[in-house]
């Protein structure tokens, strides 16, 4: 009977610790996945922004010669 009070307290504590360990591992996995998604989103947005700037640059270069041709045709 002397060992019984210890078991009554220790067993639930061990179960709680095991549950916390499992939750901790799961949380670490979730944090890793969120970090990976964050990196992917930043990369994707960066590429999209770069493509948008590049598109604007190309569009401007194509528009300028078109305007020049129009002005030259008007002078004829």
C-alpha positions in Angstrom: 0.0 0.0 0.0 2.9 2.3 0.5 3.7 2.5 -3.2 0.1 3.0 -4.2 -0.1 6.9 -3.7 2.9 7.3 -5.9 1.3 5.3 -8.7 -1.9 7.3 -8.4 0.1 10.5 -9.0 2.9 9.3 -11.2 0.8 7.4 -13.7 -1.3 10.4 -14.7 1.8 12.6 -14.8 3.5 10.2 -17.1 0.5 10.2 -19.4 0.4 13.9 -19.4 4.1 14.1 -20.2 3.6 11.6 -23.1 0.8 13.6 -24.5 2.8 16.8 -24.3 5.7 15.1 -26.0 3.4 14.0 -28.8 1.9 17.5 -29.1 5.4 19.1 -29.1 6.5 16.9 -32.0 3.3 17.7 -33.9 3.8 21.4 -33.3 7.4 21.3 -34.5 6.2 19.5 -37.7 3.5 22.2 -38.2 5.9 25.0 -37.6 8.3 23.5 -40.2 5.5 23.2 -42.8 4.4 26.8 -42.2 8.0 27.9 -42.6 8.3 26.1 -45.9 5.0 27.5 -47.1 6.1 31.0 -46.1 9.4 30.6 -48.1 7.4 29.3 -51.1 5.0 32.2 -51.0 7.8 34.8 -50.7 9.6 33.2 -53.6 6.4 33.0 -55.7 5.4 36.6 -54.9 9.0 37.7 -55.7 8.9 36.0 -59.1 5.5 37.4 -59.8 6.6 40.9 -58.9 9.8 40.5 -61.0 7.7 39.2 -64.0 5.3 42.2 -63.6 8.2 44.7 -63.6 9.8 42.9 -66.6 6.5 43.0 -68.4 6.1 46.7 -67.8 9.6 47.3 -69.1 9.0 45.3 -72.2 5.7 47.0 -72.8 7.2 50.4 -72.5 10.0 49.5 -74.9 7.4 48.3 -77.5 5.2 51.3 -77.0 7.9 53.9 -77.6 8.9 52.7 -81.1 5.2 52.4 -82.0 4.7 56.0 -81.0 7.8 57.1 -83.0 6.4 55.3 -86.1 3.1 57.0 -85.7 4.8 60.4 -85.4 6.9 59.7 -88.5 3.8 58.6 -90.5 2.0 61.8 -89.5 4.9 63.9 -90.9 4.5 62.3 -94.3 
